[in-house]
Amino acid sequence: MSDHAPEPAIETIDLSRSFASGPALDGLSIRVETGEVLALLGPNGAGKTTTVRLLNGVLTPDRGSARVLGFDVATDGDDVRRHTGVLTENAGLDDRLTTRENLIFSARVRGFSPDAAASRVNDLLERFGLAERADDLTQGFSTGQRKRVALARALLHDPDVLFLDEPTSGLDPAGTRDVIELIQSLAGEGRTIVLATHFLGEAGRLADRMAVLHRGRLRAFGRPDELAAELWSGIGAQIDLGAPADSEVQTALAAVPGVTEVEPSATGADLRIVDRDVLPLVVAAMVGQGQTVYEVASRAPSLEDVYFAIEATFLAEHGGAEVTDGFMRDRPEPPTDPSSAIDSGSAMNSGSGAGTGGGR
């Protein structure tokens, strides 16, 4: 048995890239293990898309290094892209072609024989619920249907690492649910997935680790529960009293041993407690006050809770409105060099497997 730790699926060390308008990514160092889902989080302009481009060898770093499946992204870009799949925000389909023709064309460009391409495409059409639309032109497809075709295309060569850049952008709730369920099934197959998004709900359902970017800098990296433990002591809890806790009730709750924080909520109060053993004491205190307790429960912090706590900490440390554009408002990411501007359609059709997506 080898004493060496297994090689990570993705590892970056001081990865950096600037454009004429300024730095887009500055000193990114992360490690993603095989089979993990990494949520790459941040608002528009945070550096998410630049990171995806760098990790696929579409952009060359100015400083630092990155390896994907052991390949150096700066020198082994073709090898990287043979093992990665990319879903960009813009599906990049050729609307002159049918669903089947779009997929067959991409498979043939990737080197599939005619018979192998037809077989693989048929499998993916069935898996993604596209068989009934296989021979329809993609022109006029809904955003959700286009995402399905693009995701099938990204999986043609059965990649080990899948990059999903805003996979649910523009989808209605039903389409979002369907795409998330597809991603969950892909993650269950042991693929490594990098999910670049600013939709925190979907990230929370999928991610093993989270990386929070702000203006190209990594502000936090780790498992949500580990980051939560660094941000807060104890655990959160909620008590439902049927109405917001008034000052007298808040005082009684704060006096319960093991309760460290009390905040009124729409139906009672949000608490921070040292552990779950405090909950019976909370109920007893409220009954002693003559309150009706409808429900009481502890709640682990969600990925969304962690993200906004990191944001609040950063803004508190770095000042007011002049820094809030990084977290609060859209700020377009600097444009790429003209020589590296590859749209999502041509990238896949050329076999590179990476596209630009929208600037984030």
C-alpha positions as CSV (number, residue, x, y, z in Angstrom):
1,M,0.0,0.0,0.0
2,S,1.4,3.4,-0.9
3,D,2.1,5.9,1.8
4,H,1.4,8.8,-0.6
5,A,-1.9,10.7,-0.4
6,P,-4.0,10.4,-3.6
7,E,-3.5,13.2,-6.0
8,P,-6.3,15.8,-5.9
9,A,-8.5,16.3,-8.9
10,I,-7.7,20.1,-8.9
11,E,-5.0,22.0,-7.2
12,T,-4.0,25.6,-7.6
13,I,-1.1,27.5,-6.1
14,D,-1.1,31.3,-6.2
15,L,-3.1,31.2,-9.5
16,S,-3.4,34.7,-10.9
17,R,-4.5,36.5,-14.0
18,S,-4.8,40.1,-14.9
19,F,-6.2,42.0,-17.9
20,A,-5.7,45.6,-19.1
21,S,-8.5,46.8,-16.8
22,G,-6.9,45.1,-13.7
23,P,-6.6,41.8,-11.9
24,A,-9.3,39.2,-12.4
25,L,-7.9,36.5,-10.2
26,D,-5.2,37.1,-7.6
27,G,-3.4,34.3,-5.7
28,L,-5.9,31.5,-5.7
29,S,-4.8,28.4,-3.8
30,I,-7.3,25.6,-3.4
31,R,-7.3,21.8,-3.4
32,V,-10.4,19.8,-4.6
33,E,-10.4,16.0,-4.0
34,T,-11.7,13.5,-6.5
35,G,-15.5,13.1,-6.4
36,E,-16.1,16.4,-4.5
37,V,-18.5,19.1,-5.6
38,L,-16.9,22.6,-5.2
39,A,-19.2,25.6,-5.1
40,L,-17.3,28.5,-6.6
41,L,-19.2,31.5,-5.2
42,G,-19.3,35.2,-5.6
43,P,-21.1,38.0,-7.4
44,N,-20.6,39.1,-11.0
45,G,-17.0,40.2,-11.3
46,A,-15.7,38.0,-8.5
47,G,-13.4,35.9,-10.8
48,K,-15.5,32.7,-11.2
49,T,-15.4,32.5,-15.0
50,T,-11.8,33.5,-15.1
51,T,-11.0,30.6,-12.8
52,V,-13.0,28.1,-15.0
53,R,-11.1,29.3,-18.1
54,L,-7.7,29.0,-16.4
55,L,-8.5,25.5,-15.1
56,N,-9.4,24.4,-18.6
57,G,-6.2,25.8,-20.2
58,V,-8.2,28.4,-22.2
59,L,-6.3,31.2,-20.4
60,T,-2.7,31.2,-19.4
61,P,-1.9,32.3,-15.8
62,D,0.3,35.4,-15.2
63,R,1.5,33.9,-12.0
64,G,1.2,30.7,-10.1
65,S,0.2,27.2,-11.2
66,A,-2.8,24.8,-11.5
67,R,-3.1,21.1,-12.1
68,V,-6.2,19.3,-13.1
69,L,-6.0,15.4,-12.9
70,G,-2.3,15.8,-12.7
71,F,-2.0,17.9,-15.9
72,D,-0.5,21.3,-15.8
73,V,-3.1,23.6,-17.3
74,A,-0.5,26.0,-18.7
75,T,1.4,23.4,-20.7
76,D,-1.0,20.4,-21.1
77,G,-4.3,22.2,-22.0
78,D,-5.3,19.6,-24.6
79,D,-4.8,16.8,-22.1
80,V,-6.8,18.7,-19.6
81,R,-9.7,19.3,-22.0
82,R,-9.8,15.6,-23.0
83,H,-10.8,14.9,-19.4
84,T,-13.0,17.8,-18.6
85,G,-16.5,18.9,-19.6
86,V,-17.8,22.5,-19.5
87,L,-21.4,23.8,-19.4
88,T,-21.3,27.5,-20.0
89,E,-24.1,30.0,-19.2
90,N,-24.8,30.3,-22.9
91,A,-25.6,26.9,-24.3
92,G,-24.0,27.8,-27.7
93,L,-26.1,25.4,-29.8
94,D,-26.3,25.6,-33.6
95,D,-29.9,26.3,-34.2
96,R,-29.7,25.2,-37.8
97,L,-29.2,21.6,-36.5
98,T,-31.5,19.2,-34.6
99,T,-30.7,18.1,-31.1
100,R,-29.2,14.8,-32.4
101,E,-27.2,16.6,-35.1
102,N,-25.7,19.1,-32.5
103,L,-24.6,16.2,-30.4
104,I,-23.4,14.0,-33.3
105,F,-21.3,16.9,-34.7
106,S,-19.6,17.5,-31.3
107,A,-19.0,13.8,-30.9
108,R,-17.4,13.5,-34.3
109,V,-15.2,16.5,-33.7
110,R,-14.0,14.8,-30.5
111,G,-12.9,11.8,-32.5
112,F,-15.8,9.4,-32.1
113,S,-16.4,7.0,-35.0
114,P,-19.9,7.3,-36.7
115,D,-21.2,4.2,-34.9
116,A,-19.7,5.2,-31.5
117,A,-21.1,8.7,-31.8
118,A,-24.6,7.5,-32.7
119,S,-24.6,5.0,-29.7
120,R,-23.3,7.6,-27.2
121,V,-25.8,10.2,-28.4
122,N,-28.7,7.8,-28.2
123,D,-27.7,7.0,-24.6
124,L,-27.5,10.7,-23.6
125,L,-30.8,11.6,-25.3
126,E,-32.5,9.0,-23.2
127,R,-30.8,10.0,-20.0
128,F,-31.6,13.6,-20.4
129,G,-35.2,13.2,-21.5
130,L,-34.5,14.5,-25.0
131,A,-35.4,11.4,-27.1
132,E,-38.7,12.9,-28.1
133,R,-37.1,16.1,-29.3
134,A,-34.0,14.4,-30.8
135,D,-34.9,15.3,-34.4
136,D,-36.3,18.8,-33.7
137,L,-34.3,21.9,-34.5
138,T,-33.0,23.4,-31.3
139,Q,-34.2,26.8,-32.5
140,G,-37.2,27.6,-30.3
141,F,-36.2,25.3,-27.5
142,S,-36.8,26.7,-24.0
143,T,-33.8,27.7,-21.9
144,G,-34.2,24.5,-19.8
145,Q,-34.2,22.3,-22.9
146,R,-31.1,24.1,-24.3
147,K,-29.4,23.6,-20.9
148,R,-30.1,19.8,-21.1
149,V,-28.7,19.6,-24.7
150,A,-25.6,21.5,-23.6
151,L,-25.1,19.3,-20.5
152,A,-25.4,16.2,-22.7
153,R,-22.8,17.6,-25.0
154,A,-20.5,18.3,-22.1
155,L,-20.8,14.6,-21.1
156,L,-20.2,13.1,-24.5
157,H,-16.6,12.0,-23.7
158,D,-17.5,10.9,-20.1
159,P,-15.3,13.6,-18.5
160,D,-13.8,13.0,-15.0
161,V,-14.2,16.7,-14.1
162,L,-17.2,18.8,-14.9
163,F,-17.3,22.6,-14.8
164,L,-20.8,24.1,-14.6
165,D,-20.9,27.9,-15.1
166,E,-24.2,29.3,-13.9
167,P,-26.1,26.1,-14.9
168,T,-29.5,27.3,-13.8
169,S,-29.3,30.9,-15.0
170,G,-32.5,31.9,-16.8
171,L,-34.4,28.8,-15.8
172,D,-37.9,28.8,-14.2
173,P,-38.3,26.9,-10.9
174,A,-39.2,23.6,-12.6
175,G,-36.2,23.8,-15.0
176,T,-33.9,24.7,-12.1
177,R,-35.2,21.6,-10.1
178,D,-34.6,19.4,-13.1
179,V,-31.0,20.6,-13.8
180,I,-30.1,20.3,-10.1
181,E,-31.4,16.8,-10.0
182,L,-29.3,16.0,-13.1
183,I,-26.2,17.5,-11.4
184,Q,-26.9,15.5,-8.2
185,S,-27.0,12.3,-10.3
186,L,-23.7,13.2,-12.0
187,A,-22.1,13.9,-8.6
188,G,-23.3,10.5,-7.4
189,E,-21.3,8.8,-10.1
190,G,-18.1,10.1,-8.5
191,R,-17.3,12.9,-10.9
192,T,-15.5,16.0,-9.6
193,I,-17.8,19.0,-10.2
194,V,-17.0,22.7,-10.0
195,L,-20.2,24.7,-9.8
196,A,-19.6,28.4,-10.5
197,T,-22.7,30.3,-9.4
198,H,-24.2,33.2,-7.5
199,F,-27.4,31.2,-6.7
200,L,-26.7,30.1,-3.1
201,G,-29.7,27.8,-2.7
202,E,-28.6,25.4,-5.5
203,A,-25.0,25.5,-4.2
204,G,-26.1,24.6,-0.7
205,R,-27.9,21.5,-2.1
206,L,-24.9,20.3,-4.0
207,A,-21.6,21.4,-2.6
208,D,-19.1,19.5,-0.4
209,R,-16.8,22.6,-0.2
210,M,-17.3,26.2,-1.0
211,A,-14.8,28.8,-2.2
212,V,-15.9,32.5,-1.8
213,L,-14.3,34.9,-4.2
214,H,-14.4,38.7,-4.0
215,R,-12.7,40.9,-6.6
216,G,-10.5,38.0,-7.7
217,R,-9.3,37.2,-4.2
218,L,-10.2,34.0,-2.2
219,R,-12.0,35.1,1.0
220,A,-12.9,31.7,2.4
221,F,-12.4,28.0,1.4
222,G,-13.6,24.8,3.1
223,R,-16.6,22.7,4.0
224,P,-19.6,24.8,5.1
225,D,-19.7,23.2,8.5
226,E,-16.0,23.9,9.1
227,L,-16.4,27.5,8.1
228,A,-19.5,27.8,10.2
229,A,-17.5,26.6,13.2
230,E,-15.0,29.3,12.6
231,L,-17.7,32.0,12.4
232,W,-19.9,31.0,15.3
233,S,-19.7,29.1,18.6
234,G,-22.6,26.7,19.4
235,I,-25.5,26.0,17.2
236,G,-28.6,27.9,16.0
237,A,-32.1,27.2,17.1
238,Q,-35.6,28.6,16.5
239,I,-38.6,28.7,18.8
240,D,-42.1,29.2,17.3
241,L,-44.4,31.1,19.7
242,G,-47.0,32.2,17.2
243,A,-45.9,35.8,17.3
244,P,-42.6,37.8,17.6
245,A,-41.0,37.5,21.0
246,D,-41.5,40.8,23.0
247,S,-38.9,42.3,25.3
248,E,-40.1,40.3,28.3
249,V,-39.9,37.0,26.4
250,Q,-36.5,37.9,25.0
251,T,-35.2,38.6,28.5
252,A,-36.5,35.3,29.7
253,L,-34.9,33.4,26.8
254,A,-31.6,35.2,27.4
255,A,-31.6,34.1,31.0
256,V,-31.8,30.4,30.1
257,P,-28.4,28.7,30.8
258,G,-26.7,27.9,27.5
259,V,-28.5,30.5,25.5
260,T,-25.9,33.0,24.1
261,E,-27.9,35.0,21.6
262,V,-31.6,36.0,21.2
263,E,-33.1,37.7,18.2
264,P,-36.9,38.1,17.6
265,S,-38.3,36.5,14.5
266,A,-41.7,36.7,12.8
267,T,-43.1,33.8,14.8
268,G,-40.9,33.8,17.9
269,A,-37.2,34.0,18.2
270,D,-33.9,32.9,16.7
271,L,-31.4,31.7,19.3
272,R,-27.8,30.6,19.6
273,I,-27.3,27.8,22.1
274,V,-24.2,25.9,23.3
275,D,-25.8,22.5,22.3
276,R,-29.1,20.7,21.8
277,D,-29.4,19.9,25.5
278,V,-30.4,23.5,26.0
279,L,-33.7,23.1,24.1
280,P,-35.7,21.5,26.9
281,L,-34.7,24.3,29.2
282,V,-35.9,26.9,26.6
283,V,-39.3,25.2,26.4
284,A,-39.6,25.0,30.2
285,A,-38.8,28.7,30.5
286,M,-41.4,29.7,27.9
287,V,-44.1,27.5,29.5
288,G,-43.2,29.1,32.8
289,Q,-43.9,32.5,31.2
290,G,-47.3,31.3,30.0
291,Q,-46.3,31.1,26.4
292,T,-47.6,28.5,23.9
293,V,-44.7,26.7,22.2
294,Y,-45.6,25.5,18.8
295,E,-42.2,24.2,17.8
296,V,-38.6,24.4,18.8
297,A,-35.6,23.0,16.8
298,S,-31.9,23.4,16.4
299,R,-30.6,24.2,12.9
300,A,-27.2,23.9,11.4
301,P,-26.0,26.9,9.5
302,S,-26.7,26.6,5.8
303,L,-24.2,27.4,3.0
304,E,-26.2,30.6,2.5
305,D,-25.8,31.6,6.2
306,V,-22.1,31.0,5.9
307,Y,-21.7,33.0,2.7
308,F,-23.5,36.1,4.0
309,A,-21.6,35.9,7.3
310,I,-18.3,36.0,5.3
311,E,-19.6,38.9,3.3
312,A,-20.6,40.8,6.4
313,T,-17.3,40.1,8.1
314,F,-15.4,41.3,5.0
315,L,-17.4,44.5,4.6
316,A,-17.1,45.3,8.3
317,E,-13.3,44.9,8.1
318,H,-12.9,46.9,4.8
319,G,-15.3,49.7,5.1
320,G,-18.5,50.9,3.6
321,A,-20.0,51.5,0.2
322,E,-16.8,51.7,-1.7
323,V,-16.3,48.0,-1.4
324,T,-19.8,46.7,-1.5
325,D,-19.9,46.5,-5.3
326,G,-17.9,43.2,-5.0
327,F,-20.6,41.5,-3.0
328,M,-23.7,43.6,-3.6
329,R,-23.8,44.9,-7.2
330,D,-22.9,43.5,-10.6
331,R,-19.5,44.4,-11.8
332,P,-18.5,43.0,-15.2
333,E,-15.4,40.9,-15.1
334,P,-12.5,42.3,-17.2
335,P,-12.7,41.1,-20.8
336,T,-10.4,38.3,-21.9
337,D,-7.5,38.8,-24.4
338,P,-8.9,38.7,-27.9
339,S,-6.8,35.7,-28.7
340,S,-8.4,33.7,-25.9
341,A,-12.0,34.7,-26.6
342,I,-13.7,31.3,-27.5
343,D,-17.4,31.1,-27.5
344,S,-19.2,28.1,-26.0
345,G,-20.2,26.7,-29.3
346,S,-16.9,26.9,-31.1
347,A,-15.0,25.7,-28.1
348,M,-16.8,22.5,-27.9
349,N,-16.9,22.0,-31.6
350,S,-13.1,22.5,-31.8
351,G,-12.6,19.8,-29.2
352,S,-11.3,22.2,-26.6
353,G,-14.2,21.6,-24.3
354,A,-14.2,25.1,-22.7
355,G,-16.1,28.3,-23.4
356,T,-16.2,31.8,-22.1
357,G,-19.7,32.0,-20.5
358,G,-20.7,35.3,-19.1
359,G,-18.2,37.6,-17.4
360,R,-18.3,37.0,-13.7
